[in-house]
């Protein structure tokens, strides 16, 4: 299987509230918008993938079932920006035992989002030569 593109689909309990969160609080750039017949869908860029916020769900996702992982270049700058925009920060940035610096926040439905910085000395920054 050769995957050409990928997208995460998110069906929030309140479409407008979640679209505003991902656009205004997280500051994600919009890839496209379209009408679904159930409301306006917005597809956001999330690094090498896409996040589509569309439709509606009666129930919020459980925190264990779905989480987003968003890598940033400067987690302190991201923390300040997100805090100033009113994001619900669940945990401040912390360097984990596995070497990544992670901060956790929640979207309007409680979906957990990990914002991560890969430090210069972390193994993810290089590929060993054969």
Buried (B, 14 or more C-beta within 10 A) or exposed (E): EEEEEEEBEBBBBBBEEBBBBBBEBBEBEEBEEEEEEEBEBBBBEBEEEBBBBBBEEEEBBEBEEEEBEBBBEEBEEBBEBBBEEEBBBBEEBEEEEEEBBBBBBBBBBEBBBBBBBBEEEBEEEEEEEE
